[in-house]
């Protein structure tokens, strides 16, 4: 989560384990979709973005996970660690 106090908003990210019946959540067959959102201080979601693509090392699809993000308040850019 990254908070922007001047704008009274915060950004968050996470992921969803799509095939939770998979035995190994960290293995090559686990499928994830990452999500990033912007929310007002009163709980209203301004936007939500889902990211999912192919893992370049295994060729498997749907292996995007979001581990953290930051916001540059001067430029307005969001950086996500996927």
C-alpha positions, 0 to 999 in steps of 0.5 A: 500500500502507498498513501498520498496524504495530500490527495487523501487517496491510497494505492494498493496491490495484491494478487489472486491465486486462480487455481487454488486446487494446485498442490504447489502455490509457488510451482510452475503450474500455479496461476495468479492475476495481479491487481492494482487499485486507487481508493479514496480515504472514504473507501470509494474505489477510483479505478482497478487494474488487473494484470496477467501475462506469461512468465518469461522463464517458464512460458506459463501464463497467468503468473503475475503477482504484485509484491509492492508499489510506490507513488511519485507524488511530483510526477504522478507515476506509480511503480509496481514490483511484479 
